[in-house]
Amino acid sequence: MEWVEDVRLFEVHGPGSEINYQIASPLAADLRDTMLAAAGGGGGGGWLGGHGDSDDDGKAAPHARMLFAHAETVVPAAALLGLLPPPLRGSSGGGKAASDAFSMPARRLAAGGGGGSGGSARVGAPRDEPYAPPFGPDDAERPWRAGRVSPYGANLAAVLYRARRSAAGGGGLRSEFLVRFAYNEQVVRLPGCSDGAGLECGLEDFLRVVSPLADSGAFERICTQG
């Protein structure tokens, strides 16, 4: 029964079908815009960009943006970003085989032009062959388990912070914006982003990876197709 639920979650809400994560593209757009605004590069004053603690209207810039939803939203969003399945606790970020097998959604969507402003999301075509899940019921080490991917209280966090690092050539300290992801309170790697010691991603790298996935109108467009 556990395996049946694993397959159902993978196919209905996870990376098993393109439409599952394509409808999460508006969340990628919200994430991108929120990070830019927090860093002071999205039209607001920001609170990490050296512009003080107020935005252009004199209002205090928010220090957090929290969205609450069910697993039917959290899992597709994490699948879109390529964060699933989460690595085993105590590991250094998940095995390469698991990463290659399940982080493909974000790569496919970015390569196929399904994201981005004005892009046209692609809905996966029906299968021509009998379905075979990418993991079997006897695979005790399978990385995709519903109890780990979508436990009670599943959550996804993206944290923007500013680090001070030594400048090249001994020119003192320089500031750098970094983004770190956590899934169910465990730090995870964003595929396609250069890794730091804490699996953090530079803001520019983050924008390069996430921007092609961002499409604020994807949900309405896909779900109203005739």
C-alpha positions as CSV (number, residue, x, y, z in Angstrom):
1,M,0.0,0.0,0.0
2,E,2.9,2.4,0.7
3,W,4.3,1.9,-2.8
4,V,0.8,2.5,-4.3
5,E,0.7,5.9,-2.5
6,D,4.2,6.7,-3.6
7,V,3.3,6.1,-7.2
8,R,0.1,8.1,-6.9
9,L,1.9,11.1,-5.4
10,F,4.6,10.9,-8.1
11,E,2.2,10.8,-10.9
12,V,-0.6,13.1,-9.7
13,H,1.4,15.8,-8.0
14,G,5.1,15.1,-8.6
15,P,7.4,15.0,-11.6
16,G,5.7,12.0,-13.1
17,S,3.7,14.3,-15.5
18,E,4.7,17.7,-16.9
19,I,1.3,19.4,-16.1
20,N,1.8,18.7,-12.4
21,Y,4.7,21.1,-12.1
22,Q,3.9,23.4,-14.9
23,I,0.9,24.8,-13.0
24,A,3.3,25.8,-10.2
25,S,5.0,28.3,-12.5
26,P,3.2,31.3,-10.9
27,L,4.8,30.3,-7.6
28,A,8.2,30.5,-9.3
29,A,7.3,34.0,-10.5
30,D,6.2,35.0,-7.0
31,L,9.4,33.6,-5.6
32,R,11.6,35.5,-8.1
33,D,9.8,38.8,-7.6
34,T,9.9,38.5,-3.8
35,M,13.6,37.9,-3.8
36,L,14.3,40.8,-6.1
37,A,12.2,43.1,-4.0
38,A,13.8,42.0,-0.8
39,A,17.3,42.6,-2.3
40,G,16.2,46.0,-3.5
41,G,16.3,45.2,-7.1
42,G,12.5,44.9,-7.8
43,G,11.4,48.4,-7.6
44,G,11.1,48.5,-3.8
45,G,13.6,49.7,-1.2
46,G,14.4,46.3,0.0
47,W,15.7,45.3,3.4
48,L,19.0,43.6,2.4
49,G,20.3,45.9,-0.3
50,G,21.6,48.8,1.8
51,H,18.5,50.9,1.3
52,G,17.3,50.8,4.9
53,D,14.3,49.1,6.3
54,S,11.6,51.0,4.3
55,D,10.4,50.7,0.8
56,D,9.8,53.7,-1.6
57,D,6.5,54.5,0.1
58,G,8.1,54.8,3.5
59,K,6.5,51.5,4.7
60,A,8.5,48.9,6.4
61,A,9.6,46.3,3.9
62,P,8.4,42.7,4.8
63,H,11.1,40.5,6.3
64,A,9.1,37.3,5.3
65,R,6.5,36.2,2.8
66,M,4.6,33.2,3.9
67,L,2.2,31.3,1.7
68,F,0.1,28.4,3.1
69,A,-1.3,25.6,1.0
70,H,-1.9,21.9,0.9
71,A,0.5,19.2,-0.4
72,E,-1.2,19.6,-3.9
73,T,0.6,22.9,-4.1
74,V,3.8,22.3,-2.1
75,V,4.8,19.2,-4.0
76,P,4.3,20.6,-7.5
77,A,6.3,23.7,-6.5
78,A,9.2,21.7,-5.2
79,A,9.1,19.4,-8.2
80,L,9.2,22.4,-10.6
81,L,12.4,23.6,-8.9
82,G,13.9,20.1,-9.0
83,L,14.1,19.8,-5.2
84,L,12.5,16.4,-5.0
85,P,13.0,13.9,-3.6
86,P,14.6,15.4,-0.5
87,P,18.0,13.8,0.5
88,L,18.1,11.4,3.4
89,R,18.7,12.9,6.7
90,G,22.4,13.0,7.5
91,S,23.4,12.9,3.8
92,S,25.3,15.7,2.0
93,G,22.4,16.5,-0.3
94,G,21.2,13.3,-1.9
95,G,22.8,10.7,-4.2
96,K,23.6,11.6,-7.8
97,A,21.3,9.0,-9.1
98,A,18.4,10.3,-7.2
99,S,19.2,13.9,-8.3
100,D,19.5,13.0,-12.0
101,A,16.3,10.9,-12.0
102,F,14.0,13.4,-10.3
103,S,15.4,16.9,-10.9
104,M,14.6,16.7,-14.6
105,P,11.3,18.6,-14.5
106,A,12.9,22.0,-14.1
107,R,15.5,21.2,-16.8
108,R,12.9,20.0,-19.3
109,L,10.6,23.0,-18.7
110,A,13.5,25.5,-19.0
111,A,14.9,23.9,-22.1
112,G,11.5,23.6,-23.8
113,G,10.5,27.2,-23.3
114,G,7.5,26.3,-21.1
115,G,8.2,29.0,-18.6
116,G,8.9,32.7,-18.7
117,S,6.8,35.6,-19.4
118,G,4.5,35.0,-22.4
119,G,5.7,31.4,-22.8
120,S,3.3,28.6,-23.7
121,A,3.3,25.7,-21.2
122,R,3.4,22.3,-22.7
123,V,0.9,19.7,-21.5
124,G,2.3,16.2,-21.6
125,A,0.9,13.9,-24.3
126,P,-0.8,10.6,-23.3
127,R,1.6,7.6,-23.0
128,D,1.8,5.3,-26.0
129,E,3.2,2.4,-23.9
130,P,2.1,0.6,-20.8
131,Y,3.0,2.7,-17.7
132,A,5.9,1.6,-15.6
133,P,6.8,3.7,-12.5
134,P,10.5,4.6,-12.1
135,F,10.7,2.6,-8.9
136,G,9.4,-0.8,-7.9
137,P,7.5,-2.1,-4.7
138,D,10.6,-4.1,-3.7
139,D,13.0,-1.3,-4.0
140,A,13.6,-0.7,-0.3
141,E,16.1,2.1,-1.1
142,R,13.8,4.0,-3.5
143,P,14.3,7.8,-2.9
144,W,10.7,8.7,-3.7
145,R,8.6,7.9,-0.6
146,A,5.4,9.8,0.1
147,G,6.2,9.9,3.8
148,R,9.4,11.8,3.1
149,V,8.2,13.9,0.1
150,S,4.9,15.0,1.6
151,P,4.7,14.3,5.3
152,Y,2.2,16.1,7.6
153,G,3.3,19.8,7.7
154,A,5.5,19.6,4.6
155,N,7.1,23.0,3.8
156,L,9.4,24.7,1.4
157,A,11.5,27.7,2.4
158,A,13.8,30.0,0.3
159,V,16.0,32.2,2.4
160,L,17.8,35.3,1.1
161,Y,20.7,36.6,3.1
162,R,23.8,38.7,2.7
163,A,27.2,37.4,3.3
164,R,30.5,39.4,3.6
165,R,33.4,37.7,1.9
166,S,37.0,38.6,1.2
167,A,37.3,40.5,-2.1
168,A,39.8,39.2,-4.8
169,G,43.2,40.8,-4.5
170,G,42.9,41.6,-0.8
171,G,40.6,44.5,-1.4
172,G,38.7,44.1,1.9
173,L,35.2,42.6,2.2
174,R,32.5,42.5,-0.4
175,S,28.8,41.8,0.1
176,E,27.0,39.0,-1.8
177,F,23.4,38.0,-1.8
178,L,22.8,34.3,-1.4
179,V,19.7,32.1,-1.6
180,R,19.4,28.9,0.3
181,F,16.5,26.4,0.0
182,A,15.2,24.1,2.7
183,Y,12.5,21.4,2.2
184,N,10.9,20.1,5.4
185,E,13.6,22.1,7.3
186,Q,16.4,20.3,5.5
187,V,18.8,22.3,3.3
188,V,18.6,21.1,-0.3
189,R,20.4,22.0,-3.5
190,L,18.8,23.9,-6.3
191,P,19.8,22.0,-9.5
192,G,21.7,24.1,-12.0
193,C,23.0,26.5,-9.3
194,S,26.6,26.6,-8.2
195,D,27.0,25.2,-4.7
196,G,28.6,26.9,-1.7
197,A,29.6,25.3,1.5
198,G,26.0,25.4,2.7
199,L,24.5,24.5,-0.7
200,E,23.6,28.2,-1.1
201,C,23.1,29.8,-4.5
202,G,24.2,33.3,-5.5
203,L,21.3,35.6,-6.3
204,E,22.3,36.0,-9.9
205,D,22.6,32.2,-10.3
206,F,19.2,31.8,-8.6
207,L,17.6,34.2,-11.0
208,R,19.2,32.5,-14.0
209,V,17.7,29.2,-12.9
210,V,14.3,30.3,-11.7
211,S,13.4,33.0,-14.2
212,P,12.8,30.6,-17.1
213,L,10.4,28.6,-14.9
214,A,8.4,31.7,-13.8
215,D,5.1,32.3,-15.6
216,S,2.4,34.1,-13.6
217,G,-0.3,33.1,-16.1
218,A,0.5,29.4,-16.5
219,F,-2.2,28.1,-14.2
220,E,-5.1,29.9,-15.9
221,R,-3.8,29.1,-19.4
222,I,-3.3,25.4,-18.8
223,C,-6.5,24.8,-16.8
224,T,-8.7,26.6,-19.3
225,Q,-7.4,24.8,-22.4
226,G,-10.2,23.5,-24.5
